[in-house]
Amino acid sequence: MSDAFIIETAELKKNYDGVEAVRGLNLQVPTGSIYGFLGKNGAGKTSTIKVLLGMARPAGGSARVFGLAADAEGASVAIRRRTGFVSEDRDLYDYMTVEQTIRFTAGFFPRWRAELELQYLRMFELPLDRKVKALSRGMRTKLALLLALCRGAELLILDEPTSGLDPAATEEVLQALVKHVAAQEMTVFFSSHQIAEVDQIADHIAIVDAGRTVVAGALDDIRENFRRVQLVFDGAAPDAIFRSPGAGRVRREGRVLTVLSSAGAAGIIEEARALGPVSVDVVPVTLKEIFLETVAVEN
């Protein structure tokens, strides 16, 4: 593994009772990035995270975190020492108070950041004397995030961190992540099916579908490369096939032929000249459109 990548997977596979949850997944997560792991529910995101943390063994391929093989004996312990993890279930002890939970957790981490603890207690307005079982879902999420952010981790892995939160709490959590990464020089890898959240804070993304990576890279590069080319004809649009690199889904509707490209518009336009369109328009594509175009409606 290169030092440039804190997480790498190659043709990663994971099965559950004969069902393929992850089917040849490839990832390269740059060190220092905020990496959005975007996919529908059931796309294989949680299964991938479990393999990365040594909570599940892969059926094939490889997964490395900090250069360590995630399925090697003892490696998962070393990985978890350097990683903060917040699960979708927000696993906390209900019988403890917020303060007891923090003190209990801090005792396991020699690099615990007391100054960050005070900072996030104020920011999240967490009530120290309240029992965890009495906390709202939003407060439980904020407490779990505090525990992960204050342990001095180099990598933060979050599984659907804003699931079930109201818009105000969601915004608070997202902004806390952005500010923490900027100040602490850590990497965040977070799974989500909320496109707007990924679009708001991620600088790199992978879109996964049915256990495979369908789009991955720096978000700015992806936005730059994806284009929709709209061709208008005098009569009915021809039934054309485009062979240029990056050519994707083609749609015909009356006189209009629309082509999605993941490699810019130049090649599509060159091919289109032979079809004789009366007009050619090229428009950028939003992350939402990219997601909907590359993820199957039904697997």
N, C-alpha and C positions, 0 to 999 in steps of 0.2 A: 504494500500500500504506500502511495505517495503521502508525504506530510500535508500536501494540499487538500487531501480528502480525509475527513474524520470518520465517515461511514462509507463503505463500499460493499455492494453486493454484485454477484455475477451469476446469472442464471439461477437465482434462488428459487427453491421449491419447498412447499409445505403442504402436507396432506392431513386431513382429519377424517378418519373412518372412510377412506377411499375417495373423499371429495378433495379436489385440488383447490386449496385456498390461495396459494401463491404458485404461479406457473412460469418460472423463468424470469424473475424480476431482476432488473439491472438498475443500480443506483450509484451515484457518486455525489456525496454531500460535501461541498467545500468547507474547510475549516473557517469559522468566523461568520458563516452565513446564517440567515433566517430562511430555512428551507421548508416550503409548504408541500406536504404529501397529500395530494388532492385526489379524491375518488368517491364514488357512490358508497353508500352503506353496503358492506359485503364485497368490496373490491379487493380485499386482502391487506388493508392497511394495518389493522390490529395484529394480524398474524405475523406480518413482517416485523413489527415492533417487538413482539414476543421473542422472535428469533434473535434480533439484535441484542436483546438484554439477557439471552441465555435462558429464557423462561420456556422455550420450546426448541426442539431440535429440528433442523431442516431435513427435508427428504432428498435434497439434491442441491447442487450449486454451492456457493460460498457466501459468507457474510463476515465482514471484518469491521471492528470499531476500535479506534486508536491503533490500528494495525494488528489487533489481536483477533484471532479466529473466535467468533462468538460461540461456537459449539465445542471449543477445546476445553478440556478439564481445567478448572481453575481460572480460565480466562474471563468467564462471565462475572466472577466475583470482582476481578480487577476492573472490568468495564463498569460495573455498577458503582464501584467506589468513586469513579470519576464522572458519574452521570447522575443528574437529577431526573426523576421520572414522575409524571403525573398521569395516572390511568384515567380512563373514562369513568370508572366507578368511584374515583376519589376515595380510595381506601384509607379510612381513619378510624381510630378507636372512639366509638360513640360515648363511652362512659367517662372519658377524659374531658377536662376543660381545654379551652384554646391554649392557655398558658402551660398546662401540664403536657399537652401534645408537643408544643414547641420545645420545652425543656427536655422531654423524653427523646425527641428526635435529635436535638443538638448534641446530646451526649454521645452519639455514635459518630460524629463528624469532627475531627480535630481542627479542620479548617473552617468551622462554623463562623459566619460573618455576623457578629452581634450588631454592628452598625447598620447592616442591611435589614436585620430583623426589626430594629426600631423604625427604620424607614418604611418598611412595608406594613408594619402594624399601624402606623399613622395613615399611610396611603389607602389601605384597604379598610380602615376603621373596624378592625377586628376586636370584639369584646373579650378580653382575657379571661373573665370569670364565667363565661357561658360554656355549657357542655356542648360537645360536638353534635350530639343528637338533636340539639335545639337550634342548630344553625340552618339557615336557608341554603338552598343549593348553591346560590351565588357565593355565600360566605364560606361554604365548604371548599369551593373551587379556589377562592382566594387564599384560604389557609393552606391547602395542598400546594399551591403555587409558592407561597412564602417558604414552606419547608424545602421545596426544591431549589429555590433561588438563593437561599442563605447558606447552603452546605458547601459552597466553594467549588461547585462542579464546573467542569470544562465543557460539558455537553448537557443540554436540557432536551429531553424527549417528552412530548406532550401528545396524548391520545385524545382527540376531540376536546381541546381545552375549554371551549365556550359552549359545549353542549348543554342545553337547558337554561342558559342565562338570558336575562332580559337585555335589550340593546345597550342600556347604560352600563351594566356590569360587563358586557362583552367588550365595549370600547375601553373600559378601565383596564381589563386584563390585557388586551392587545397593546395598549400604549405602555403598560408596565413592561411587557416583553421587549418592545423596541428600545426603550430607555435602558433596560438592564443590559442588553447585548451591546449597546453603544458604550456603556460605562465599564463593563466587566470583561469585554473581549471574549465572549463565549459563543458557542454555536447552539442554535435552536432548531430542532427537527420536530415539526408538529403535523399531525394528521388532521384532516378536516374534510367535510363534504360541503362546507360553506365557502362558495367561490369568492364572495365579496371580502371575507376575512383574509383569505390567502392573498388576494389581489392587493389588499391594504398594507400588509406588513412584510410579505415574503420578497426576497431578492432572487431566490432560486426556487424552482418547483419541479415536481414530477406529477404527472397525471397518470393514474393507474386504473386499469379496467380489467376485471376478471383475472386478477393476479399477475398482470403484466404491465410494464411501463409502456405507455403509448406516446407520451411527450415528456421531455426532460431538458432542463438547462437553465441558464440565467433568464429571469423573467423579461428583462429588457430585450434580450436577443430573440426570445420567442415572439414577443409583440412585434419586433421589427421584421421577423421572417414570415409570419403568417399574414397573408393577404387574401382578400376575396376579389376575384376578377369577374366582372359582369359584362357579358357580351350581348348586344341587342342586334337582331337581324330584321331584314325587310319582311320576311315571312316567318314561318314556324322555325324555331331553333333546331339545328341539326342534332342528331344523336351522335355526339362526338366522344372520342376517347383521347385523353391527354397523357402523353408519356414523359413529359418534362419532370426532372427531379422535384419531389415535393408535391406533385399534383395529387390532390385528394378527391373528395366527394364532388360530383358534378350533378347539377340540378337543371332540369328543363322545365320551363313554364311559359307556354305560348311562344312569344318571340324572344324570350330571354334565356340565356344559358349562363349559369353561375358556377364558377370553379373555385374551390378552396385550395390554396397552396401553402405549404409550410416552408418554402424556399424562395420567397419573393415572387414577383409577378412576371419577371422578364421572360422566362421560358414559356409560360402560358401564353403571353401576348404574342410571342414569335410563332407559336403553333397556331394561334387563333387567326393570324393574318390569312392563312390558306382557306379559312372558312368564310371569309368575306363579311364580317360583321359591319354594321353601319356605325356602331359606336362601341367603345371600350372604356369601362370605368374600373379603377382600382381603389379599393377602400381598405383601411386597417380593420383588424378583427379584435374584439375584446376577449379577455380571458374567459368570460362566460360562453361566448360563441365558440372559442377553441375547445372548451370542455365539452359542450353539447355536440360539436361536430366529431370529436374523436372518441367519445365514450358511447358505447352501444346502448340503445334504449332497453334492449333485452339481451342478457348474456347467453 
